[in-house]
Amino acid sequence: MEKAGYKSIALDIAQRIVSGEIAEGSKISGRSILAGQYHVSPETIRKAIGLLKEENIVSVSQGKEIAIVSVSRAYEYITKNNYLKSAHSLRQDLQHLLKEKQVMDRRFESLLLEIIETSDRMKNLKPYNPVELAIKSDSPVIGMSIANLQFWQNTGATIIALRRGTNVSISPGPHVVLLEGDVLIVVGNDKVYEKTEEFLNGKRGDPS
């Protein structure tokens, strides 16, 4: 079974012409090379090129050389067929997104390191001593928002960040709902850890 149909390959080549990846007037590789790019048989490529030739998007010489004839007809072709990107173009998009993700991961690691370094510096600035508190599975605050808990009024602590898995939220808003496993980074006076730990995980009634 072919990994891509000849119609989708024809549309993909037309899209590459419209995007400028393949320029008007240029010549593209022979069918055997194109077949390698799309991982299909030369016969499938022959059919795809045949469709583009019928639409006067490309021309094929006696020597089987393929020349790009018209960008405008290529645009009309993909518009007429309500073109959705083929697997080839989607793979290109995926590669681009992966590169963006790598950049975001590096930025995330840098931000996290900055938070840690800032917290280390703040440890020497009383009464603002940052501490981390994890919400345990039996915590009565699970499923409640920061606002409903009246967090600051009950603990005297200020939440400066919330870590949920690999995500870190700086200064989470009052409508954030707390979940099991969340880690709160809070600041306050010397008694903030004990008081906030009891508030989050202590054995007591409804915190509201």
TILOMI-122651 format. One record per residue (C-alpha): residue number from 0; residue in three letters; z, x, y. Coordinates in Angstrom, 3 decimals. Last residue first. Example, Ala and Ser with C-alpha at 12.3 -4.5 7.8 and 13.67 -1.06 7.14 Angstrom:
// residues 2
LOBA   resi   resn          Z          X          Y
LOBA      1    SER      7.140     13.670     -1.060
LOBA      0    ALA      7.800     12.300     -4.500
***
This chain:
// residues 208
LOBA   resi   resn          Z          X          Y
LOBA    207    SER     54.229    -13.660     27.644
LOBA    206    PRO     55.347    -11.002     25.203
LOBA    205    ASP     55.693    -13.576     22.406
LOBA    204    GLY     58.804    -12.642     20.450
LOBA    203    ARG     60.193     -9.255     19.583
LOBA    202    LYS     59.755     -6.404     17.139
LOBA    201    GLY     58.427     -3.644     19.364
LOBA    200    ASN     54.778     -2.579     19.237
LOBA    199    LEU     53.363     -3.035     22.727
LOBA    198    PHE     56.508     -3.748     24.770
LOBA    197    GLU     58.612     -1.286     22.798
LOBA    196    GLU     55.983      1.417     23.268
LOBA    195    THR     55.808      0.537     26.980
LOBA    194    LYS     59.553      0.936     27.488
LOBA    193    GLU     59.841      4.142     25.480
LOBA    192    TYR     56.792      5.778     27.073
LOBA    191    VAL     57.531      4.662     30.641
LOBA    190    LYS     61.066      6.062     30.778
LOBA    189    ASP     60.106      9.238     32.650
LOBA    188    ASN     58.173      7.332     35.299
LOBA    187    GLY     54.669      5.903     34.992
LOBA    186    VAL     51.244      6.673     33.662
LOBA    185    VAL     49.264      5.030     30.866
LOBA    184    ILE     46.588      6.006     28.368
LOBA    183    LEU     46.161      3.048     26.018
LOBA    182    VAL     44.825      3.537     22.498
LOBA    181    ASP     43.256      0.506     20.837
LOBA    180    GLY     43.847      0.417     17.072
LOBA    179    GLU     44.403     -3.342     16.907
LOBA    178    LEU     42.753     -5.050     19.855
LOBA    177    LEU     43.640     -5.675     23.504
LOBA    176    VAL     41.592     -8.152     25.519
LOBA    175    VAL     40.196     -6.812     28.812
LOBA    174    HIS     40.513     -9.466     31.552
LOBA    173    PRO     42.764     -7.371     33.772
LOBA    172    GLY     40.180     -4.599     34.158
LOBA    171    PRO     40.141     -1.289     32.306
LOBA    170    SER     40.872      1.716     34.569
LOBA    169    ILE     38.476      4.112     32.795
LOBA    168    SER     37.061      2.737     29.556
LOBA    167    VAL     36.621      5.242     26.711
LOBA    166    ASN     34.390      4.509     23.719
LOBA    165    THR     34.569      6.542     20.509
LOBA    164    GLY     36.921      4.113     18.777
LOBA    163    ARG     38.503      2.072     21.555
LOBA    162    ARG     40.131      4.321     24.169
LOBA    161    LEU     41.624      2.609     27.194
LOBA    160    ALA     42.182      4.435     30.474
LOBA    159    ILE     44.444      4.552     33.551
LOBA    158    ILE     46.840      1.791     32.480
LOBA    157    THR     49.734      1.663     34.951
LOBA    156    ALA     53.296      1.488     33.621
LOBA    155    GLY     56.215     -0.435     35.108
LOBA    154    THR     56.559     -2.086     31.719
LOBA    153    ASN     56.837     -5.857     32.157
LOBA    152    GLN     55.376     -6.218     35.663
LOBA    151    TRP     52.651     -3.640     34.904
LOBA    150    PHE     51.498     -5.424     31.761
LOBA    149    GLN     51.619     -9.020     32.934
LOBA    148    LEU     50.584     -9.736     29.321
LOBA    147    ASN     48.181    -12.443     30.454
LOBA    146    ALA     46.506     -9.959     32.808
LOBA    145    ILE     46.081     -7.258     30.160
LOBA    144    SER     44.446     -9.810     27.884
LOBA    143    MET     45.899    -10.927     24.578
LOBA    142    GLY     44.260    -10.659     21.156
LOBA    141    ILE     46.750     -8.106     19.854
LOBA    140    VAL     49.886     -8.084     22.055
LOBA    139    PRO     52.276     -8.991     19.219
LOBA    138    SER     51.610     -5.636     17.495
LOBA    137    ASP     51.503     -5.852     13.706
LOBA    136    SER     48.378     -3.684     13.283
LOBA    135    LYS     49.594     -1.056     15.744
LOBA    134    ILE     48.407     -0.593     19.324
LOBA    133    ALA     48.282      3.142     20.032
LOBA    132    LEU     50.095      4.642     23.022
LOBA    131    GLU     48.953      7.724     24.921
LOBA    130    VAL     51.100      9.182     27.699
LOBA    129    PRO     50.360     10.254     31.252
LOBA    128    ASN     53.353     11.536     33.297
LOBA    127    TYR     53.090     10.341     36.863
LOBA    126    PRO     56.757     10.584     37.863
LOBA    125    LYS     56.374     13.527     37.883
LOBA    124    LEU     53.342     15.760     38.392
LOBA    123    ASN     53.492     18.413     35.681
LOBA    122    LYS     51.967     16.146     33.066
LOBA    121    MET     49.206     15.400     35.592
LOBA    120    ARG     47.510     18.722     34.878
LOBA    119    ASP     47.282     17.934     31.179
LOBA    118    SER     46.005     14.444     31.989
LOBA    117    THR     43.276     15.931     34.184
LOBA    116    GLU     42.282     18.279     31.378
LOBA    115    ILE     42.157     15.379     28.921
LOBA    114    ILE     40.142     13.218     31.320
LOBA    113    GLU     37.739     16.101     32.017
LOBA    112    LEU     37.284     16.673     28.294
LOBA    111    LEU     36.473     12.980     27.832
LOBA    110    LEU     33.970     13.125     30.691
LOBA    109    SER     32.248     16.202     29.219
LOBA    108    GLU     32.121     14.630     25.753
LOBA    107    PHE     30.621     11.456     27.243
LOBA    106    ARG     28.041     13.432     29.234
LOBA    105    ARG     27.037     15.311     26.076
LOBA    104    ASP     26.766     12.048     24.152
LOBA    103    MET     24.679     10.534     26.967
LOBA    102    VAL     22.229     13.472     26.834
LOBA    101    GLN     21.988     13.183     23.045
LOBA    100    LYS     21.433      9.436     23.412
LOBA     99    GLU     18.557     10.034     25.832
LOBA     98    LYS     16.925     12.367     23.294
LOBA     97    LEU     17.418      9.727     20.592
LOBA     96    LEU     15.861      7.131     22.886
LOBA     95    HIS     12.729      9.268     23.333
LOBA     94    GLN     12.413      9.810     19.568
LOBA     93    LEU     12.824      6.063     19.043
LOBA     92    ASP     10.095      5.326     21.575
LOBA     91    GLN      7.720      7.662     19.720
LOBA     90    ARG      8.607      5.976     16.429
LOBA     89    LEU      7.935      2.624     18.067
LOBA     88    SER      4.500      3.863     19.087
LOBA     87    HIS      3.641      4.746     15.487
LOBA     86    ALA      5.210      1.566     14.079
LOBA     85    SER      2.921     -0.513     16.239
LOBA     84    LYS      3.768     -1.801     19.665
LOBA     83    LEU      3.161     -5.507     20.136
LOBA     82    TYR     -0.233     -6.389     21.493
LOBA     81    ASN     -0.940     -9.951     22.608
LOBA     80    ASN     -4.408     -9.479     21.053
LOBA     79    LYS     -6.258    -10.259     24.260
LOBA     78    THR     -3.980     -7.940     26.234
LOBA     77    ILE     -4.512     -5.048     23.787
LOBA     76    TYR     -8.299     -5.517     23.957
LOBA     75    GLU     -8.483     -6.051     27.716
LOBA     74    TYR     -6.590     -2.786     28.238
LOBA     73    ALA     -8.934     -0.940     25.871
LOBA     72    ARG    -11.877     -2.484     27.710
LOBA     71    SER    -10.491     -1.098     30.996
LOBA     70    VAL     -9.904      2.352     29.484
LOBA     69    SER    -13.540      2.645     28.447
LOBA     68    VAL    -15.660      5.100     26.420
LOBA     67    ILE    -13.366      7.360     24.407
LOBA     66    ALA    -15.512      9.516     22.108
LOBA     65    ILE    -15.322      9.714     18.294
LOBA     64    GLU    -17.474     12.348     16.565
LOBA     63    LYS    -18.860     11.049     13.247
LOBA     62    GLY    -21.830     13.428     13.437
LOBA     61    GLN    -24.098     10.468     14.048
LOBA     60    SER    -21.948      9.729     17.100
LOBA     59    VAL    -19.161      7.175     17.305
LOBA     58    SER    -18.419      5.384     20.558
LOBA     57    VAL    -15.071      4.099     21.701
LOBA     56    ILE    -13.765      1.083     23.633
LOBA     55    ASN    -17.019     -0.816     23.219
LOBA     54    GLU    -15.124     -3.708     21.523
LOBA     53    GLU    -17.172     -3.241     18.339
LOBA     52    LYS    -16.413      0.493     18.511
LOBA     51    LEU    -12.674     -0.209     18.682
LOBA     50    LEU    -12.901     -2.400     15.581
LOBA     49    GLY    -14.921      0.251     13.734
LOBA     48    ILE    -12.352      2.888     14.695
LOBA     47    ALA     -9.719      0.814     12.889
LOBA     46    LYS    -11.971      0.305      9.853
LOBA     45    ARG    -12.707      4.035      9.588
LOBA     44    ILE     -8.986      4.772      9.987
LOBA     43    THR     -8.221      2.547      6.985
LOBA     42    GLU    -10.966      4.297      4.991
LOBA     41    PRO     -9.542      7.714      5.931
LOBA     40    SER     -6.332      6.662      4.118
LOBA     39    VAL     -3.058      6.133      5.916
LOBA     38    HIS     -0.259      8.378      7.144
LOBA     37    TYR     -0.901      7.586     10.820
LOBA     36    GLN     -1.289     11.186     11.934
LOBA     35    GLY     -2.858     12.256      8.632
LOBA     34    ALA     -5.436      9.491      8.830
LOBA     33    LEU     -6.248     10.633     12.343
LOBA     32    ILE     -7.018     14.083     10.945
LOBA     31    SER     -9.304     12.653      8.223
LOBA     30    ARG    -10.992     10.329     10.697
LOBA     29    GLY    -12.031     13.065     13.078
LOBA     28    SER    -10.014     14.011     16.104
LOBA     27    ILE    -10.428     12.381     19.453
LOBA     26    LYS    -13.028     13.007     22.127
LOBA     25    SER    -12.325     12.680     25.808
LOBA     24    GLY    -14.290     10.558     28.246
LOBA     23    GLU    -11.334      8.281     29.007
LOBA     22    ALA     -8.098     10.142     28.360
LOBA     21    ILE     -5.859      9.780     25.305
LOBA     20    GLU     -2.197      9.793     26.367
LOBA     19    GLY     -3.324      7.940     29.458
LOBA     18    SER     -1.213      4.849     28.746
LOBA     17    VAL     -4.363      2.739     28.328
LOBA     16    ILE     -5.845      5.164     25.763
LOBA     15    ARG     -2.566      5.287     23.821
LOBA     14    GLN     -2.496      1.481     23.811
LOBA     13    ALA     -6.046      1.396     22.426
LOBA     12    ILE     -5.001      3.830     19.679
LOBA     11    ASP     -2.070      1.556     18.861
LOBA     10    LEU     -4.255     -1.525     18.813
LOBA      9    ALA     -6.681      0.099     16.396
LOBA      8    ILE     -3.739      1.230     14.256
LOBA      7    SER     -2.353     -2.319     14.204
LOBA      6    LYS     -5.732     -3.631     13.084
LOBA      5    TYR     -6.129     -0.922     10.425
LOBA      4    GLY     -2.837     -1.906      8.791
LOBA      3    ALA      0.037      0.557      8.672
LOBA      2    LYS      1.939      2.112      5.754
LOBA      1    GLU     -0.942      1.339      3.420
LOBA      0    MET      0.000      0.000      0.000
***
